[in-house]
Amino acid sequence: MASSSSKVLLVGLVALMCVVLVSSIPRNKNKIYTVNRWYALPGYSETPFNDCGSKGSTIQKVEVIPCDNDNACQLKTGTTATFKITFVPKVNTTTLRARIHGIVAGIPLPFHCPQEDACQNSNIVCPIVSGQVYHYVVELPVLKSYPHVNVKVKWELLSSDGQDVVCVMIPAKLT
Ligand SMILES: *[C@@H]1O[C@H](CO)[C@@H](O)[C@H](O)[C@H]1NC(C)=O
């Protein structure tokens, strides 16, 4: 039956993404990069992204390092990728919470975020003040166990009142 086979597909996808997402939890603390070290890293480049409703800020730049492809960053399993989001908030907020989804075949699957407090180990100091430039920097290990699939990484940073300060969608390919 069509409905049961699509249920099976959905369950399969969810199970696959659980493996992807759970195994993507960084096992060690995120490192803080200085600006100098950051720009000295090989493979520095601006990464294409979609703004998925950053009501509380203007996104200046998204970078994934390394990113070997112009259309979708290749995240090589067994390596570490660094994500950097540069934004200028339009709001003041005392807290900032990270929420990450992996979107596979159009289905958003919640990503257990190991460091939900986006003010910790992220190069950001809270409270967030409107009009200042913030460089959010998080290091993510790409584990060998990941399946090789295309994924859109939806990365949100939420204010104290639950508003999307940042919402970016980064196309990526696990290789
Ligand atoms: C944020 O707070 C500062 C003072 O700390 C104030 O000048 C500014 O207007 C506030 N911005 C907003 C959007 O409320």
The ligand as an ORCA input file, in Angstrom:
! r2SCAN-3c Opt
* xyz 0 1
  C      19.059     48.170     23.399
  O      19.593     48.712     24.575
  C      20.313     49.924     24.403
  C      20.838     50.361     25.750
  O      21.457     49.320     26.415
  C      19.412     50.982     23.817
  O      20.159     52.136     23.545
  C      18.785     50.490     22.529
  O      17.843     51.414     22.057
  C      18.090     49.149     22.755
  N      17.605     48.657     21.467
  C      16.381     48.161     21.291
  C      16.055     47.706     19.916
  O      15.575     48.072     22.206
*
